């Protein structure tokens, strides 16, 4: 195996620039002299706009433009953003109420964009915003996620955005009725604010007669398409780039009003314009995550085998249709509805509901963490109700290894899986056998200890197609990729893959990403797709490049059967001591007028999705006097197939688990009865710190995927998918002896203390 090849824990090459302050983030690289944009936002959750006077603001010092919905119309810009519509169970599509770029006629959440001010300095833009006279007649506010209530959009009189369903409800109800045991649990998945380290931002500039927008997003092609359509420009006149990005997590995967406004202002004014969200502004306007209520019912036979599974959920869509919002808790949730369990009789219904809150869209895992959380909560609840071991109940119901490839009840083709093997590894590494002793020791000190298990399976999402281009130069290779790093380490792992195929040293490989001028198309980052799809395309490209140069050398050297040694990066001719490096072969081809042989581009499409899976085991400790809850031990055993870089995979799992623990213990978005966001700063919104997360035991079982030639399975979101259920089930386990039967995130001290006070059957410590 080569020094830097596959399955090696190579340290990240990009970290040098990040850690030395040399990263090129949008706020660092904006053009000198760029004007500053500022968004005037609604301070009320719901109301009719009766007046919006911007004349004084337009005349303010330093102000170059003030845009409202009326100005968009005057510029010929349609005041509506793109979004996906879910399938209703009656065959129609989900609600089509427009999401405006700037509010028109009505404001619908605190933070709704009303006007865009462009000035020489940020302070001048803010000062001008204070001069705008806004009159709004208050309307009743809707915050709950049940259908009905004050109408937010006339096209949705009951506030239901869509009504999605899959499966056979009649058959499922019949199977449940015939089951020996039926268990039902309703769980609430709390709303979280994503809070990427780098808030959203962008700048735009004119490059001659072309428009260039730099945005810290998760891809460039969707935004380029939107700009062309909204601004009435030819796509060839637009360039979109993603520079270094300080975290995205799905929240940066879609378009936002500010990007379009910055681009329009730049085009109209002929000067660069920049915009960067402040933290509270981001908390008000970034798409949020989760926020749904899920009722799950499991049927079991007398031997505790699952007979049927029924799910009914209500999810918060926020005030408007966002880009992917309608698909997250419907289609994406359904991908892993029954998880790793062998059950074919299922029914799933999900309704999205408008509320006067910020939009809810993709957040790390996008539907799969929510589905697995609900399933693993009810599985654990069922085990306790049935009086069986939670691990054994799962083991009994896993899809057997010899059943693969396995088509799930919702149509997913699981390629491979050895779930019991993975769980057994986690059980051993977590020392589940020693848990009873640890629990007794805590009980002696007046503390409660619980053990929580969650087994997850994830469906890799996004386009299965990706393109890779490799161009050989005198100094090395330039690799063009269609994905976009948001901090995951793509530059390192892609160099590893290309090195593995070509033998080229790391320092001779340049990775180019996030530039619509240099890369024709791509899928961006999201859905844990990047390395699997991009790596497959890179392998195909390297094969074409090498075979083309080998054929050329056979003619050029009058030799036959020239082979390529990827370990050394050289071509060899049989019976000869002559070796030609890859770069030398490319140079020969260029000299011979065959420069096309030094460049190759291949597009590949994966034949199927991959399905990473794993077992998370968390031990939580609760202080009975204060309700303080902490995660004391955490163990993960994952099946990611073939790992290209185990260290980077472990880092992804650590980050995902930290986000899961954050949501489970402290992250919670709170609105008051008027729709005001009460958790709009880090003084009020809890974020996990280093001492909130224990050391995480990371272990892997390698069951290669058959859905791609590299045998890989995505790992970017897996940590979050498993963490929520593991922590929540640990809290349930700790409180179960006290008679507590309903536990919901976040497990803040006050909430857990309340559960302890309301415990119906207090049991003496010694009896636990």
C-alpha positions, -999 to +999 in steps of 0.1 A: +000+000+000+014+034-009+023+059+018-006+082+011-030+059-005-064+046+004-073+038+040-044+059+054-050+085+081-033+114+063-034+147+081-054+175+064-034+196+040-059+225+041-055+229+079-023+248+075-040+278+059-070+276+082-049+275+114-025+303+103-053+327+093-047+323+056-082+309+047-100+327+019-135+333+033-159+356+016-155+384+042-117+382+038-116+383+000-143+409-008-131+435-033-116+466-018-140+495-018-171+473-020-203+488-009-220+472+021-255+457+021-279+457+051-313+440+054-342+457+071-361+429+088-396+426+103-398+429+140-432+414+142-442+379+133-474+385+114-490+416+099-503+435+069-479+461+055-498+493+052-469+516+046-432+514+037-416+548+031-379+547+021-375+582+007-355+596+037-333+565+037-325+569+000-313+605+007-292+595+037-254+600+037-234+573+019-265+555+006-264+542-030-296+522-031-327+511-011-346+482-026-381+471-018-405+446-034-418+475-055-382+481-068-378+445-077-410+447-098-397+479-115-365+461-123-384+432-139-374+407-112-400+382-102-404+384-064-404+346-058-378+321-049-375+285-061-386+256-040-395+219-042-431+207-038-439+174-022-464+149-035-497+149-017-513+115-011-542+125-034-519+129-063-516+166-063-486+187-054-478+206-022-487+242-016-472+267-040-475+299-019-445+320-031-415+328-010-407+364-017-372+378-019-386+409-001-418+408+018-448+421-002-482+429+013-475+410+045-448+400+069-449+364+082-420+360+107-397+380+128-367+384+104-387+386+072-367+408+048-384+441+039-358+462+023-321+461+012-300+491+018-266+496+001-242+522+014-205+530+016-202+517+052-221+492+073-230+519+098-244+542+071-265+514+059-278+507+094-285+544+100-305+546+068-325+515+078-336+534+109-350+562+087-374+538+069-410+543+080-428+510+083-465+506+091-478+472+099-513+461+111-508+432+134-524+399+126-529+368+148-498+347+152-497+309+147-469+290+163-481+254+170-477+227+144-513+214+144-535+222+113-558+252+116-554+285+134-547+319+120-542+317+082-508+325+070-512+320+033-547+322+017-538+292-005-535+271+027-566+279+047-558+252+073-521+260+071-513+225+058-485+227+032-487+192+020-501+158+030-476+130+021-482+093+026-465+060+018-475+024+023-508+005+028-527+020+057-555-006+056-530-035+057-509-018+084-540-012+106-551-048+102-516-062+111-515-040+142-550-051+152-538-088+149-506-082+168-499-098+202-484-065+214-488-029+202-467+000+215-472+036+207-449+066+214-451+102+204-418+120+204-409+156+197-378+166+178-369+201+189-361+229+166-325+239+164-306+268+149-277+256+128-251+282+139-223+274+115-190+290+127-190+313+097-224+330+092-239+333+057-223+359+035-215+369-001-202+396-024-207+404-060-187+422-086-188+429-123-160+413-143-163+433-175-199+427-185-201+395-165-215+391-130-195+373-104-211+362-071-189+347-044-210+329-017-202+307+012-225+280+001-225+243-006-224+244-044-225+270-072-248+257-100-282+261-083-274+297-074-261+304-109-294+290-124-314+311-100-295+343-108-299+338-146-336+333-143-344+361-118-321+387-134-329+378-169-293+371-178-277+345-200-261+319-178-228+324-196-227+359-183-227+347-147-199+332-126-205+318-091-178+307-068-176+291-033-144+302-015-134+286+018-166+279+038-167+277+076-194+251+079-227+245+061-245+215+075-273+217+049-283+252+060-261+267+033-272+243+006-300+266-008-305+301-021-314+330+002-328+365-006-296+382+003-276+365-025-300+377-051-302+412-037-264+416-036-262+404-072-290+427-084-275+457-066-241+451-081-255+449-115-275+481-111-248+501-094-218+488-113-199+485-081-190+456-059-214+449-030-208+428+000-231+414+028-223+394+059-248+383+084-243+392+121-249+363+145-284+374+157-294+382+121-283+347+112-303+332+140-334+351+128-330+344+091-311+311+085-332+281+078-337+261+110-337+224+115-359+195+129-391+208+147-416+180+143-439+157+163-439+120+154-463+094+166-450+058+160-469+026+166-451-008+165-468-042+164-451-073+176-460-110+175-458-132+206-421-138+199-414-100+198-409-099+160-422-067+144-454-072+125-462-037+114-450-001+118-471+030+115-459+066+116-479+099+116-459+131+119-465+169+118-436+190+108-430+228+111-424+244+077-420+280+091-436+309+073-427+301+037-419+273+014-381+270+015-360+253-012-360+218+001-384+221+031-413+202+017-391+172+010-372+168+042-397+152+066-417+135+038-396+119+010-362+120+028-377+108+061-392+078+043-358+067+029-350+050+062-385+047+077-380+012+091-343+015+097-324-017+099-354-038+108-371-065+087-407-052+084-426-048+052-460-038+065-458+000+070-476+032+066-462+067+069-480+100+068-464+134+072-481+168+070-461+200+068-477+230+086-471+268+081-463+288+112-451+324+118-415+313+124-383+311+104-383+285+076-373+249+085-352+230+059-321+207+057-299+202+087-272+176+091-289+144+080-320+160+065-349+137+074-328+106+083-319+117+118-356+125+124-367+091+111-341+072+130-347+092+162-385+084+162-379+047+153-352+041+179-371+059+206-402+037+200-380+005+198-364+013+231-398+022+246-412-011+233-384-031+248-391-016+283-428-021+279-423-057+268-397-064+295-370-074+271-334-063+266-333-033+242-303-048+224-319-082+221-351-067+207-331-050+180-310-081+173-341-102+168-356-078+143-325-069+122-325-077+085-305-109+082-271-107+063-283-133+038-314-112+029-293-086+010-298-070-014-329-061+005-357-039-007-372-019+022-409-013+026-404+022+011-385+010-019-349+015-009-325-012-021-301-018+008-270-034-009-253-050+021-255-051+059-244-071+089-262-052+116-259-077+144-221-078+139-219-041+141-240-039+173-221-067+189-189-047+183-204-016+199-217-036+228-183-050+236-164-017+231-189+001+253-185-025+281-223-029+284-216-058+306-201-034+332-230-010+331-248-024+361-218-018+383-215+018+371-252+024+377-250+010+412-220+032+420-238+063+408-270+053+427-249+052+459-240+088+454-276+098+447-272+100+409-291+082+381-273+065+353-289+054+321-278+034+291-291+044+257-288+025+224-296+036+189-290+017+157-291+038+126-290+033+088-286+062+065-294+066+028-268+086+009-287+114-009-281+139-037-273+133-073-256+099-080-238+116-109-205+135-106-177+146-130-140+147-124-114+163-147-077+158-144-052+179-163-015+170-162+010+199-164+048+202-162+045+206-124+018+181-115-019+176-119-049+199-115-080+181-103-114+197-110-142+184-088-180+191-087-184+189-050-177+216-025-158+214+008-174+230+038-146+220+061-148+182+057-112+177+043-120+172+007-088+186-005-069+160+014-090+129+006-092+138-031-054+141-033-053+107-016-076+091-042-057+106-071-024+097-056-036+061-051-045+060-088-016+078-103+013+078-078+016+116-080+029+131-048+005+152-027+024+184-033+020+180-071-018+178-070-040+210-070-077+206-062-101+231-078-136+233-066-165+258-064-161+278-096-188+276-122-163+290-148-138+263-143-161+234-136-191+228-160-214+211-135-215+193-102-237+183-073-221+203-045-219+190-010-248+175+009-263+141+018-229+125+026-224+121-011-192+138-019-163+113-016-184+083-029-196+101-060-165+122-066-141+093-059-159+071-084-157+097-111-120+103-102-112+066-106-128+065-140-110+097-151-076+083-139-082+051-158-090+070-191-060+092-186-036+064-180-049+041-207-047+069-233-011+078-224-001+041-223-015+036-259+004+068-269+037+055-254+033+022-272+034+040-305+060+066-294+084+040-280+076+013-305+067-010-276+039-033-267+020-041-235+032-010-216+019-011-181+014+015-154+027+011-119+004+033-097+027+028-067+056+045-084+036+065-109+055+052-139+049+034-171+071+003-178+078-016-210+082-053-209+118-064-212+132-029-208+147-009-180+131+023-194+105+039-172+085+070-180+067+090-153+032+101-157+042+137-161+069+128-186+044+108-207+021+138-207+050+161-218+058+137-246+022+137-257+021+175-258+053+177-277+039+152-303+008+174-307-014+152-286-021+176-258-056+162-254-040+131-239-028+151-209-064+159-199-093+136-192-128+142-179-153+115-170-188+116-156-201+086-137-234+077-122-235+054-092-257+023-098-273+026-064-271+044-031-249+033-003-263+027+032-238+034+061-251+021+094-239+017+130-247+015+166-244+043+191-243+036+229-245+065+253-244+065+291-259+096+308-257+106+344-285+127+360-281+147+392-314+140+411-312+173+430-307+196+401-317+177+370-283+183+354-278+157+327-244+149+311-232+123+287-206+104+306-196+077+281-201+074+243-192+046+220-198+042+182-194+012+159-199+022+123-200+004+090-187+029+064-175+003+040-139+010+027-126+041+044-103+063+023-091+082+054-101+068+088-090+098+107-112+122+086-141+097+090-136+097+128-135+135+128-168+136+109-184+112+134-171+133+163-186+165+148-219+148+141-221+133+176-213+167+191-242+183+172-265+154+183-255+158+219-260+196+216-296+191+204-303+164+229-291+183+260-293+221+254-301+234+219-337+247+217-353+274+198-379+294+218-405+318+205-428+338+228-465+340+222-460+369+198-435+350+177-405+368+190-374+347+190-362+345+226-330+326+218-314+350+194-280+352+209-255+327+225-265+342+258-298+324+255-293+296+229-272+268+244-244+254+223-223+224+233-188+231+246-158+208+249-167+198+284-203+188+274-190+161+251-171+130+264-144+112+247-160+093+218-149+057+212-149+052+174-148+018+159-155+004+125-166-029+109-158-030+072-186-044+050-178-029+016-207-014-004-215-031-037-231+001-050-198+017-061-165+004-073-146+019-043-168+000-017-173+032+002-203+045+022-207+082+031-200+092+067-206+129+069-239+129+087-239+095+104-228+109+138-259+130+141-282+104+128-274+080+156-267+104+185-301+118+191-317+085+199-288+072+219-288+101+243-326+103+246-328+066+253-302+069+279-323+096+297-354+073+293-334+044+309-323+065+338-358+078+346-377+046+338-374+031+373-390+063+387-421+057+365-413+085+340-426+074+306-423+105+285-390+122+279-384+148+252-354+168+241-337+190+251-328+175+284-319+208+301-316+208+339-349+225+344-368+201+321-352+170+337-358+184+372-394+189+363-396+152+351-382+141+384-407+162+403-435+148+383-423+112+386-454+092+395-438+063+413-408+075+433-386+045+441-360+046+469-324+048+456-314+015+473-342-003+454-330+008+420 
